[in-house]
């Protein structure tokens, strides 16, 4: 049997949770003042992920058996599986409706993700033997490591709090032979998997590794789990596996129907970073953003290759290898884990990939050839460093006899970690600003009735992200969409409608069953549709209705565009 867990009261956990929430609010100020108006980081992927959560709630209420058949990229199938679906957040999507609710909901989940990272790491550090001060350092180091700033636009990457929380519940449950905690741990692990395979796959292999180590140790020491614990373990593993199978099925179908969705080795190598990635901080970082600019600018793809762990965290972690409240084997295990995960997070180079261990995962381990960005393994590196830092911080605080001084040191260490990982802007102004919080682009006012299915122009990446978010108002079927890859059929449609309104584009849209086209005149400058609103409609089965800043084209039913010669072969949807 494992050693019993250290005492942990409900009041202590409640205070830690409150501290996690308050810290999330402070570190992202002034976002909490504009939860229905602004989004963190940028108006790119957050727009789509706000839609994903909203769609998840809509699908749970109206089409739970067709969850992945979303309203975007119509008429393609399984379009929700064109990127991480964030299915674990779907229950939140059942509350409210429309664009403002989608934005507010996303921001709540964004702050929740940071708070859960703090609380999960805090609990795991306490379980490993750290006191409250060390656990607070672990929570801050995991939630606010400098590299995470670059991921503020990726909710599925930020939402990693379920990893330490699941490990805490499982470790405490097996230590104390408490079946409820063990089952809770597996349920949290399944929930983490449901947020996306980017982190879910990492957690799955981590649990598999721990299980193998536990079995080896149990055999060597002649220990065994009792029948009740074996049964609850089997149930938990089955739930985790079933979650992966149910969510993985539509993704496998997408890979079969859309070869362009597959992650080839060249793409993975392009997004893999050099060793210098570990000293490249995000541009927004208060302390190191400017200092590491030269290193960051030399990277091929900085958004996914800035893996700077933070000097304060790294210093405490190194100290924790030698001076810590943890047992020696725990320190060694965390150090090995941090080193292995750091090496794996570098991915591989295409020219001599056999020198990189990550290539073994990509070639041999199931699921890893579907992961696009190796650098996101830094999530596990960061957790190991945070736990090591907690051990060193607790050792330091425990050596101080004066209670007030020890509290001041603990607060100072947490503040040091948070400041080093912050994205505050201290330039002259009315107030200290937090990380970038741009305002959400709103749909045009007074849009004339545009029946679905509909196409929105211009068909550009920024525009498509907006259209997807705007579709949360009723979820009409739209040809536009945004995912982690561009479907070949959508690329074909985009090419064919560059001359809209003309015979070629109208013929294709009629064949698809599109009923209206919405032209947003605010976005058309410098696009092929800059003069589309002034083109004549003579001979075309279209009716034009002008609104404020928008033009709606209604495809007249029963009428056909004049035939034309040299028709381009049209690929079928889903191919």
N, C-alpha and C positions, 0 to 999 in steps of 0.2 A: 504494500500500500504506500502511496506517496505521503510525504510529510503533510501534516494538517495545515490548513491555511491560517494566515494571521487574522486577528479579529478585525471586523469591519462593520460599523454601525450604519443604520439607515440614515441617521442624521448626517453623518459624515459624507455619505454618498450624495444626499440631497444638497449639501453645501457645495460639494464639488460640481454637481450639475449646474447649480446656480452660478458659480464662478465661471463655468464654461460658457454659459449663455451671455453673461455680462462681458466677458472678454471678447466674444465674437462680435457683439454690438460695438464695442470700443474700437476693435481693430479694423472694422469696416465702416466707420463713421465717415460721412453722414448718410450712408445708404439707408439706415433704419428710418430716416426722416422722409424718404421718398420711395417707399416700397412698391407703390403701384405705378411709378413713373420711370425709375432708373433701373439699370441692370449692372452687375459687376463686370469689370474687365473691358468688354466691348459689346457691340451690337452684331456679333457674328454668331457663333455657336450657341450662346445663351438664348437667342431668339428661338432657335430650333428646339433646344432642350426645354424651354418653357412650353412650347407646343407639345412636345413628347409627353410631359407629365399631364397636361390638359387632355390630350388624346387618350392617355391611359385611363383617366377617370371616366371619360365619355364611353370608351369601349367597355369598361367594367359594367356600366349601367345599361348600355344599349346593345352591345354585341360581344359578350364575353367569350363566345365560342369562335369569334373571328377577330380576336384581339389585334393581330398583326396586319389586318386589312385596313390600313388607314386611309384617310381622305386625300393624302398627297400622292404625287407621281401617278395619278389616275391615267390609264386603267391597269397599271402594273400590280402584281400581287405581292403580298408580304412586305409592303413598302416600309412598315415600321422597323423591319429588320435590316434596313439599309444602313443603320448605325445603331449604337447602343440604345436600347429601348427604355432604360430606366423604369422597368416594370415595377420594381419595388416601391417606387413613389406613386404608383397609380392611385392608391386609395386617397391620397391628398388631392388628386385631380377631380374627385367627385364633388368637391366643395367649390361653389362659384362657377361662373361662366364668362366667356368673353376675354378680350385682350388684357384689360386691367387686372382681372382676377388671375390670369395666367402669369403675368409679370409679378404680382404680389406673391403668389404661391411659389414661384421660382425663387424669389429672394428669401422667403421663409426657409425653404429647403437648403438654400445656399448657406445661410447662417447656421441652420441645424447641422449641416455636414461638418462645419468647423467645430461646433460645440461638441458633437459626438466624437470627433477625433480626439479632442482634449479629454473628454470623460473616459473614452475607451482606453487610451494610453494611461490615464491616471489610475484606473482600476487595475489594469494589468501590472503596472509598476508596484502597486500596493500588494498585489498577490505574490509578486516575486520577492517581496521583502522590504521595499522602500517605505519610508514614512510619508506623512502628508506633504512635507516640503519637497522631498525627492519626487513624489508622484506628480506634484504640480509642475515641476520642471519637465518631467516626461510629457505631460499633457501639452505644455506650451511648445516643447521642442518638436513634437510630432505634428501638432496642428499648424504651427507657424514657422516651420523651417523655410528658409529663403526661397528654395526652389519651387515651393507650392504657389508662389505669386504668379508664376508663368502659367499655371494651370487654372487660374480663376475663371477662365471661360469654359472649363470642362467639368461640369458637375459630376460626371461619372468617374472622374479621376479624384476629385476632391472628396467624394463620398467614400472614404476609406475607414471611417470610424468603426464599422462593423467588424473589421479584422481584429483589432485588439480586444474589442468587446467580446467577440466569440471565443477568442483564446482565453480571456479571463474566466468566462463562464465554464468553459470546458475544463480548464486547469483546476478551478475551485471545486467544480462538481466531482471530478475524478479523485481529487485529494480527499474530499470529505464524504465520498460515496453518496452524493445527493443526486438522485436521478432527475429531479426537476431542473436542476441547474445544467446538467449534461444535455437534457433535451432542449433547454432554452439556448444553450450554446450552439447546437446544431441548427436550430431554427434561425438564429441570428446569422449563422454562416450561410444558410440558404437564402436569407434576405439579402445579404451582401452580394451573393452570386446573381440574384435577380436584378441588381442595379447595373450589371454589365459584366461581360466576360473579361474586360481589360484587367480588373482587379479580382474578379471571381475566380479566374483561372489561377492567378497567383495564390489565392487563399486555398484553393483545392489542392494544389501541389504542396503547399506548406503543411496542410493538415495530413496529407499522405506521408510526408517526410517525418512529421512528429509521431504518427502512428507506427511507422517502421521502427523508429528509435525506441518507442515505448515497448513494442513487442520484443525487440532484441534485449532490452534491459530486463523485462519481465522474465524472459527465458533464462537469462544468465543468473538472475536472483531467485528463480523458482517461485515467482509470484503469478497470480492469475486473478482476473476479474470474476466476481460472482455472477451467477446466472441473471439476476435482475439488471445489473449494470451492462451485461452483454446484450440483453434484450433491448434496453433503451438505446444503447450504442447502435445496434442494428437498425432500429427505427430512425434514429437521427441520420445515419449514413444514407439510408434509403430516401429520406426526405431531401437531403442535399443532392443526391444523384438524380432523383426524379425532377427536381427543379431544373437541373442542368439539361436533362433530356427534353423536357417540355419547352424550355426557352431556346434550346439549341436547334430544334427541328426546323423552325422557319428560317434560321440562318443557313442551315445546310441546303434548304430548298433554294434560297437566294443564290448560293454559290453554284448550284446546278444550273439555274436559269440565267445567271449573269456572270459569265466567266471573267468579266472586267472587275468583279468584286474581289477576286482572289489576290492575296498579298504575296507577290513574288519576292525572291531574295533580293533583287535589285532595289525594290521599294523599301524593304526593311533596312538594307545597308545604307540607303540614302538618309534615313531618319536615325541611324545609329550615330552616337557621338564619340569623339576622341577623348582621351584622358583629360584634356583641358576643359571638358564639360564640367568637371567637378569644381573648377575655380571660376566658372562663369555664372554670375548672378543675373536674375531678371533685371531689365532696364528700370522697372518701377521700384526696385529695392532701395530703401532709404539710405543704407550705409554703403552697400557694395555695388549698387547699380552703375554708378559713374566710374568707380575704381576698376571694375572688371570689363569696361566697355571694349577695350582692345581685344580681349580674349573672346568676348561674346560676338563681336563683329567678324571674327575669323571663322566662326562656326557656319556650317552649311545651312542648318535649319534651327536657329536659336529657339523658336517656340517649344521645341521638343528636346533640345540638347543643353539647356541651362540647368545643371544638376547640383548647383552649389549647396552644400548642407549647412553652412554657417560656421563661422570660426568659434563662436561660443559653444555651440552644440558639439562640434568636433573636439574642441579642447576638453570639455567635460567628459565626453565619451572615451577619449584616450586615457584620461585620468581614471575613469571608471574601470578600465581594464586592470588597474593595479591597486587602486584604493577604492573600496566600495563596500556597501552593506550586503551585497549579494554574496552567495557562496561562490567559490572558485569555479566550479563547473558551469554555473550560470553565466559568469563573466566570460568564460572561454566560449561558451555556446553563442552568446550574443555577438562577441567579436568575430567569430567565424561566420556567423550569419550575415553580419554587416559587410564583411569582405567579399563573401561569395556573391551576395546580391549586387554589390557595387560593380563587380566585374561583369556580371550578367547584364546589368543595365547599360553597358557600353555597346551591346549588340555585336555586330561584326562588320568587317569591311569586305566588299565583294571580291577584291583581288586575292586576298589570302584569308578567307573566312575560317579555314580549318584551325587557325590559331586562337579563335575565340570560342569559349565554352558555350556561349549563347547559340552557336550554330548547331550544337548537339540537341538543344531544346527544339530549335526550329525544325530540324530534320527528323528527330526520333520521337519526341514527346507529343502525344495527341493534343491537339488544340493550339499549340504554339505557332504553327504556320499561319494561323488566322490573326495573330497579333501584329499590329502595324508599327508600334513604337516601343522598342525595348527599354527606353529610358524611364518608362513608367514603373519599372521594377524598383526604382528609387523609393517608392512607397514603403517597401519592406526594408530597404537600407535605412530609411529615415526612422522607422519604428525601432530597429535594433539600436541605432545611435541614441535615440531618445531614452530608451530603457537603460543603456549604459550611463548616459548623462545623469539619469535619476539616481543611480547607485552612488555615483561620485558626489552629487549634490547632497544627498542624505548623509553621506559620510562626513562631509564638511560641516554641515549644520549640527550634526550630533556631537561634534567635538567642541562646540561652543556652549559653555555652561550658562551664560547669561541668556535668559529666555527672550528678552526683547531684542538682543543682538542677533540671536539665531533666527527669529522671525524676520528681522530686517534683512539678513543675508538671504533668506529664502525668497522674500519678495524681490530683492535686488536681482537674484539669478533669473527669476521668471521674467522680470521686466527687461533684463539684458537680452534674453532669448527673443522676447516678443519685439523689442525695438529693432534688433538686428534682422528679424524676418519681416518687418513691416513694409508697407508700401506708402507710408505717409509722405506728403509733399509739404516741405517746410518753406517753400518760396514765399516772398512777401504777399500778403493777401488778407482778407478779412478774417480768416480762420485757418487752422491746420486742416488740411484735406487728407482723406484716406486714399486708398487705391482708386483707380479710375472707375467712375460710375456714370457712364454716358446715358443720356435720355433715350428711351425707346421710341423709334419712329412709329407714328400712328398712321392708320389708313386715312385716305382722303375723306373729307366730310361730304355728306350728301351724294353718295354713290348711287346712280340709277340702278334699278333692279337688274341683276346679272344672274340669270338662272345657271345652275350647275348641271353637268360638268362645265368648268370654265378654264380658260387659259388667261394668265395675267402677263402683260408685257410692260417693260422689257424683260426678257428672259436672261437675267444676269444673276451671278451668285449672291451679291448683296440683296438684290430684289427678291430672289427666291426665298431667302431667309425671312424677309419681311412678310411675304405672302403666306408662308406657312404659319407664322404667328398670328397674322390677321385672320386666318381661317378658323381660329378657335371660336370665333363668333358664328356658331351654328355648324361648323365643320362641313362646309360644302365640298364636293369633290373638285379638286384642282389638278390640272396637268403638271403644274410646277411642283417642285420639291427640293429638298436638300438633304443629302446623306453623306456617308464617309466615302462614297464613290459616285461617279456619274453614270447612270444606266445608259447603255448604248441606245436604247429606244428613245430616251429623253434627249440625248444628243442629236439624234436624227430629227426629232420634232423641232428642236431648236434651230437646226440648220434650215429646215423647210419653211419656217415661218419668219425668216429674216426679212422677207419682202412684204409681209402683211401690211395692208390688205391687198392680196393679189390672188390670181386663180390657183396657183400651186398651193399656197397655204390654206385657202378656204376649202379646197377639195380634200386635203388631208384632214382638216379639222372636222369636216362633215363625215368623212369615213370613220373617224374615231368616235363620233357622237358628241362632240363638244357643242354646247348650246350658246356660249357667249365668250367674248374676248374683252378683257378689261385692260385699257391702255392708261397707265399712270403717267401723266405728262410731266410730273415733277422729276421723274427718273430717266426720261428718254434722251436728254441731251448727250451727245457723243456716243449714241448707240445707233444700230441700224434702223431704229424706229423713230428717229428724231423728227421726221416729217410725215409719219404715218397718219396723223390726225387730219392732214390736209389732202391726202390722196383721194381721188374720185372713186366712187363705188359703182360706177356704171357697169352693168352686166354681172355684178356679183350678188349672190343671195344674202346680202347683209343689210341690216338697218342700224344706223348710227344714232346714239343718244349721248348728248354731251352733258356732263355734270361739272362741278367745280373742281378743276384740276384733273379730271378723269374723263375718258371717253369709253363708252361701252358699245360694243358691236354685237348685235343679236343675229345669230345665224337663222335665217328664215327656214322653217320646216317645209319639206316638200319641194324646195327649189334646189337646183343643182348648179354648180359653177360650170361655165362653158368648158368643153373638153379641150385638152391641149396635147400637143405632140411631145414625145420624148419623156414620158413619165418616169421618174426615178423609182427604182424598186424600193418598196417600203418594208422595213423589218417588222416582224410581228411583235406585239407587246410581250415582254418577258424573254426576248431573245436578244 
